[in-house]
Amino acid sequence: MVVSVNFFGLQRKLTRTDTIQVPLSNKTRVGDILDYIKESYPDLPLSEDTVLITVNNHVSSLDQGLRANDQISFIPHIGGG
């Protein structure tokens, strides 16, 4: 079983891909995937405060459980004014 993690903007540039597949178990949560991504890509600026987390295009929390084929995105905040 796997989930897809989508990358955007600077994330895509630093990872050199727009999507990766991450294996999961029955107890995998969004926070586990975030930890995996941080370990795999230590230069990637990811924290709860700097990204909007979505699962299957719906806003999510770090404690949400995951199922096979879910799509996770850590969308960077956009600022301006």
Secondary structure as a PSIPRED ss2 file (coil, helix, strand):
# PSIPRED VFORMAT (PSIPRED V4.0)

   1 M C   1.000  0.000  0.000
   2 V E   0.000  0.000  1.000
   3 V E   0.000  0.000  1.000
   4 S E   0.000  0.000  1.000
   5 V E   0.000  0.000  1.000
   6 N E   0.000  0.000  1.000
   7 F C   1.000  0.000  0.000
   8 F C   1.000  0.000  0.000
   9 G H   0.000  1.000  0.000
  10 L H   0.000  1.000  0.000
  11 Q H   0.000  1.000  0.000
  12 R H   0.000  1.000  0.000
  13 K H   0.000  1.000  0.000
  14 L H   0.000  1.000  0.000
  15 T H   0.000  1.000  0.000
  16 R C   1.000  0.000  0.000
  17 T C   1.000  0.000  0.000
  18 D C   1.000  0.000  0.000
  19 T E   0.000  0.000  1.000
  20 I E   0.000  0.000  1.000
  21 Q E   0.000  0.000  1.000
  22 V E   0.000  0.000  1.000
  23 P E   0.000  0.000  1.000
  24 L C   1.000  0.000  0.000
  25 S C   1.000  0.000  0.000
  26 N C   1.000  0.000  0.000
  27 K C   1.000  0.000  0.000
  28 T C   1.000  0.000  0.000
  29 R E   0.000  0.000  1.000
  30 V H   0.000  1.000  0.000
  31 G H   0.000  1.000  0.000
  32 D H   0.000  1.000  0.000
  33 I H   0.000  1.000  0.000
  34 L H   0.000  1.000  0.000
  35 D H   0.000  1.000  0.000
  36 Y H   0.000  1.000  0.000
  37 I H   0.000  1.000  0.000
  38 K H   0.000  1.000  0.000
  39 E H   0.000  1.000  0.000
  40 S H   0.000  1.000  0.000
  41 Y C   1.000  0.000  0.000
  42 P C   1.000  0.000  0.000
  43 D C   1.000  0.000  0.000
  44 L C   1.000  0.000  0.000
  45 P C   1.000  0.000  0.000
  46 L C   1.000  0.000  0.000
  47 S C   1.000  0.000  0.000
  48 E C   1.000  0.000  0.000
  49 D C   1.000  0.000  0.000
  50 T C   1.000  0.000  0.000
  51 V E   0.000  0.000  1.000
  52 L E   0.000  0.000  1.000
  53 I E   0.000  0.000  1.000
  54 T E   0.000  0.000  1.000
  55 V E   0.000  0.000  1.000
  56 N C   1.000  0.000  0.000
  57 N C   1.000  0.000  0.000
  58 H E   0.000  0.000  1.000
  59 V E   0.000  0.000  1.000
  60 S C   1.000  0.000  0.000
  61 S C   1.000  0.000  0.000
  62 L C   1.000  0.000  0.000
  63 D C   1.000  0.000  0.000
  64 Q C   1.000  0.000  0.000
  65 G E   0.000  0.000  1.000
  66 L C   1.000  0.000  0.000
  67 R C   1.000  0.000  0.000
  68 A C   1.000  0.000  0.000
  69 N C   1.000  0.000  0.000
  70 D C   1.000  0.000  0.000
  71 Q E   0.000  0.000  1.000
  72 I E   0.000  0.000  1.000
  73 S E   0.000  0.000  1.000
  74 F E   0.000  0.000  1.000
  75 I E   0.000  0.000  1.000
  76 P E   0.000  0.000  1.000
  77 H C   1.000  0.000  0.000
  78 I C   1.000  0.000  0.000
  79 G C   1.000  0.000  0.000
  80 G C   1.000  0.000  0.000
  81 G C   1.000  0.000  0.000
